[in-house]
């Protein structure tokens, strides 16, 4: 059986800040469609699947030609939703969790995540970071910071400013971008593990993997993908693509 690499896009209708976000239209396409089309352009990908618990999203994705699967409504996170999908597909060996609200993410960024999980046998998970130069961003708990070792393996993720600067100017700061690549076995193992103390404290799921000894490989990128979280974000994106 061939080992497939799949990009899976988890999509929910309910969002506290922007209801029905995946089905908002800009430039003649739905948000989820923009993301799906970007994913389809990536190298080393065998298939792109939308994973949703909502029939409106399911039907819309079918209309524009996407492969889409219904999932349980009880999942607490996108990785749980993705794990349900890949557990039905023995042919899928590598999985990319691509957020459904980042239509502006660079194709090269997605491919870097794929590369991170395909090329190193010791890697369980791969992800991206970018350097933060703005002090407000460094101190913003909504932007997760990451420190990693000399081989680019994550040591810790935090909502706090890490490292603490006892000696100013001695360190750079890196912000985490929420895209992940997984070995299928690592994803399924992680989603079955109980929540850990650090995960509960910081409300960061990737800490469950780290606390259980899993290896997360980090690649550094220069650009900042802009997610659509609010009505203002959507209007900005809409005016950009409709120019």
For each residue, the residues with C-beta under 8 A, 3 or more apart:
1: 90 91
2: 46 91
3: 91 92 93 94
4: 46 47 89 91 92 93 94
5: 44 45 46 92 93 94 95 96 114 118
6: 45 46 47 48 49 86 89 92 94 95 96
7: 39 42 45 47 48 49 95 96 98 110
8: 48 49 50 51 82 85 86 95 96 97 98
9: 32 35 36 39 48 49 50 51 98 99 100
10: 51 52 78 81 82 97 99 100
11: 22 32 50 51 52 54 57 61 100
12: 15 22 52 53 54
13: 19 20 21 22 23 52 54 56 57
14: 19
15: 12 18 19 20 21
16:
17: 229 230
18: 15 21 24 228 229 230 231 233 234
19: 13 14 15
20: 13 15 23 24 56
21: 13 15 18 24 31 100 101 228 234
22: 11 12 13 30 31 32 52 57 60 100 101
23: 13 20 30 31 32 56 57 60
24: 18 20 21 30 31 228 234
25: 28 29 30 31
26: 29 31 34 234 237 238 241 242
27: 34 238 241 242
28: 25
29: 25 26 33 34 37 64
30: 22 23 24 25 33 34 60 64
31: 21 22 23 24 25 26 34 35 100 101 103 228 234 237
32: 9 11 22 23 35 36 50 57 60 61 66 100
33: 29 30 36 37 61 64 66
34: 26 27 29 30 31 37 38 103 241
35: 9 31 32 38 39 98 99 100 101 102 103 105
36: 9 32 33 39 40 48 50 61 64 66
37: 29 33 34 40 41
38: 34 35 41 42 103 105 107 110
39: 7 9 35 36 42 45 48 96 98 110
40: 36 37 45 48
41: 37 38 107
42: 7 38 39 45 107 110 111 114
43: 111 114
44: 5 111 114 115 118
45: 5 6 7 39 40 42 48 96 114
46: 2 4 5 6
47: 4 6 7 67 92
48: 6 7 8 9 36 39 40 45 66 67
49: 6 7 8 9 66 67 68 69 85
50: 8 9 11 32 36 57 58 61 66 67 68 69 100
51: 8 9 10 11 68 69 71 81 82 84 85
52: 10 11 12 13 22 57 58 61 68 69 70 71
53: 12 70 71 72 73 75 81
54: 11 12 13 57 58
55: 58 59 70
56: 13 20 23 59 60
57: 11 13 22 23 32 50 52 54 60 61 68
58: 50 52 54 55 61 62 68 70
59: 55 56 62 63
60: 22 23 30 32 56 57 63 64
61: 11 32 33 36 50 52 57 58 64 66 68
62: 58 59 65 66 68
63: 59 60
64: 29 30 33 36 60 61
65: 62
66: 32 33 36 48 49 50 61 62
67: 47 48 49 50
68: 49 50 51 52 57 58 61 62
69: 49 50 51 52 85 88
70: 52 53 55 58
71: 51 52 53 75 81 84 85
72: 53 75 81 84
73: 53
74:
75: 53 71 72 78 80 81 84
76: 80
77: 80 81 205
78: 10 75 81 82 97 99
79: 82 83 97 180 182 187 190 191 205
80: 75 76 77 83 84 191
81: 10 51 53 71 72 75 77 78 84 85
82: 8 10 51 78 79 85 86 95 97 187
83: 79 80 86 87 187 188 191
84: 51 71 72 75 80 81 87 88
85: 8 49 51 69 71 81 82 88 89
86: 6 8 82 83 89 92 95 184 187 188
87: 83 84 188
88: 69 84 85
89: 4 6 85 86 92
90: 1
91: 1 2 3 4
92: 3 4 5 6 47 86 89 95 184
93: 3 4 5 183 184
94: 3 4 5 6 114 117 118 181 182 183 184
95: 5 6 7 8 82 86 92 181 182 183 184 187
96: 5 6 7 8 39 45 110 113 114 117 179 180 181 182
97: 8 10 78 79 82 179 180 181 182
98: 7 8 9 35 39 102 105 110 179
99: 9 10 35 78 102 105 178 179 227
100: 9 10 11 21 22 31 32 35 50
101: 21 22 31 35 227 228 229
102: 35 98 99 105 179 225 226 227 228
103: 31 34 35 38 228 237
104: 225 226 237
105: 35 38 98 99 102 109 110 179 225
106: 109 110 221 223 225
107: 38 41 42 110 111
108: 111 112 221
109: 105 106 112 113 128 177 179 221 223 225
110: 7 38 39 42 96 98 105 106 107 113 114 179
111: 42 43 44 107 108 114 115
112: 108 109 115 116 128 219 221
113: 96 109 110 116 117 126 127 128 179 180 181 219
114: 5 42 43 44 45 94 96 110 111 117 118 126 181
115: 44 111 112 118 119 126 219
116: 112 113 119 120 123 126 127 181 217 218 219
117: 94 96 113 114 120 123 125 126 181 182 183 217
118: 5 44 94 114 115 181
119: 115 116
120: 116 117 123 217
121:
122: 215
123: 116 117 120 126 183 215 216 217
124: 182 183 186 190 209 214 215 216
125: 117 180 181 182 183 186 187 190 206 209 214 215 216 217
126: 113 114 115 116 117 123 180 181 182 216 217 218 219
127: 113 116 154 176 177 178 179 180 181 206 216 217 218 219
128: 109 112 113 176 177 179 218 219 220 221
129: 146 148 174 175 176 177 218 219 220 221
130: 174 175 177 220 221 222 223 224
131: 172 173 174 175 220 222
132: 137 138 143 145 173 174 175
133: 137
134: 137 138
135: 138 139
136: 139 140
137: 132 133 134 140 143 175
138: 132 134 135 143 145 161 173
139: 135 136 161
140: 136 137 143
141: 159 160
142: 159
143: 132 137 138 140 175 176
144: 157 158 159 175 176 178 204
145: 132 138 157 158 159 160 161 162 173 174 175 176
146: 129 154 156 157 174 175 176 218
147: 154 155 156 162 163 174
148: 129 152 153 154 155 174 218
149: 152 153 155
150:
151:
152: 148 149 217 218 219 220
153: 148 149 215 216 217 218
154: 127 146 147 148 157 206 210 216 217 218
155: 147 148 149 210
156: 146 147 162 207 210
157: 144 145 146 154 176 202 204 206 207 210
158: 144 145 162 202 204
159: 141 142 144 145 202 203 204
160: 141 145
161: 138 139 145 164 165 173
162: 145 147 156 158 173
163: 147 171
164: 161
165: 161 168 169 170 171
166:
167: 170
168: 165
169: 165
170: 165 167
171: 163 165
172: 131
173: 131 132 138 145 161 162
174: 129 130 131 132 145 146 147 148 218 220
175: 129 130 131 132 137 143 144 145 146
176: 127 128 129 143 144 145 146 157
177: 109 127 128 129 130 221 225
178: 99 127 144
179: 96 97 98 99 102 105 109 110 113 127 128
180: 79 96 97 113 125 126 127 206
181: 94 95 96 97 113 114 116 117 118 125 126 127
182: 79 94 95 96 97 117 124 125 126 186 187 190
183: 93 94 95 117 123 124 125 186 187
184: 86 92 93 94 95 187 188
185: 188 189
186: 124 125 182 183 189 190 209 214
187: 79 82 83 86 95 125 182 183 184 190 191
188: 83 86 87 184 185 191 192
189: 185 186 192 193 214
190: 79 124 125 182 186 187 193 208 209 212 214
191: 79 80 83 187 188
192: 188 189
193: 189 190 196 208 212
194:
195: 199 200 208
196: 193 199 200 207 208 211 212
197: 200 201 211
198: 201 202 204 207 210 211
199: 195 196 202 203 204 205 207 208 211
200: 195 196 197 203
201: 197 198
202: 157 158 159 198 199 207
203: 159 199 200
204: 144 157 158 159 198 199 207
205: 77 79 199 208 209
206: 125 127 154 157 180 209 210 216
207: 156 157 196 198 199 202 204 210 211
208: 190 193 195 196 199 205 211 212
209: 124 125 186 190 205 206 212 214 216
210: 154 155 156 157 198 206 207 213 214 216
211: 196 197 198 199 207 208
212: 190 193 196 208 209
213: 210
214: 124 125 186 189 190 209 210
215: 122 123 124 125 153
216: 123 124 125 126 127 153 154 206 209 210
217: 116 117 120 123 125 126 127 152 153 154
218: 116 126 127 128 129 146 148 152 153 154 174
219: 112 113 115 116 126 127 128 129 152
220: 128 129 130 131 152 174
221: 106 108 109 112 128 129 130 177
222: 130 131
223: 106 109 130
224: 130
225: 102 104 105 106 109 177
226: 102 104 233 236 237
227: 99 101 102 233
228: 18 21 24 31 101 102 103 233 234 237
229: 17 18 101 233
230: 17 18 233 234
231: 18 234 235
232: 235 236
233: 18 226 227 228 229 230 236 237
234: 18 21 24 26 31 228 230 231 237 238
235: 231 232 238 239
236: 226 232 233 239 240
237: 26 31 103 104 226 228 233 234 240 241
238: 26 27 234 235 241 242
239: 235 236 242 243
240: 236 237 243
241: 26 27 34 237 238
242: 26 27 238 239
243: 239 240
